[in-house]
Amino acid sequence: MFIASSFSSKCYRATRIQTGTKRLSYRGAVATEVAIEQVTAVSDELLKAYERLLPQLSRTADADEETLQHVIASPATTLLVARQGSQIVGMCTLATFYIPSGVRSWIEDVVVDETARGLGIGTALVEAAVHLAGDARARSVDLTSRPERAEANLLYQRLGFNRRETNVYRLQLDG
């Protein structure tokens, strides 16, 4: 477990307490404290939060327990949740994988509950994911964001992400 306190936006101090769950605390410019935890098992609380948060991100994704189990079980993905007090108010997924040109990471499905936006929770989630990608020796961290998500796009730019001149292609598969 990581316990960390009094973070600046780029500085993490952590003490390893026990193996299993990892926890990073973040205190941003706004007077709120959030704990970022790496999920290691599905609980009723997590499933309810997942079912509440995922529709705020995607109208087409199904928030089912089997998918959540696969995300948590995969060695290539890390599911992070943000807690404000005891309530889960956000989540994101870090995918880290090996390819011939090196280790890469992608941040996917960043979502903060609409009642908790603007409090630095998205920042804490993304910074924790970047920190873990660095620990995995990733050469880069990528993410995508729809243009209409203006606030999210500004957040990513403020955190140092640069817009890439590239084409992203998708082939929709049945299943």
Secondary structure, DSSP 8 states (H G I E B T S, - for coil): -EE--S--TT----EE--SS-EEEEEE-SSS-EEEEEE--S--HHHHHHHHHHHHHH-SS----HHHHHHHHH-TTEEEEEEEETTEEEEEEEEEEEEETTEEEEEEEEEEE-GGGTTSSHHHHHHHHHHHHHHHTT-SEEEE---TT-HHHHHHHHHTT---------------
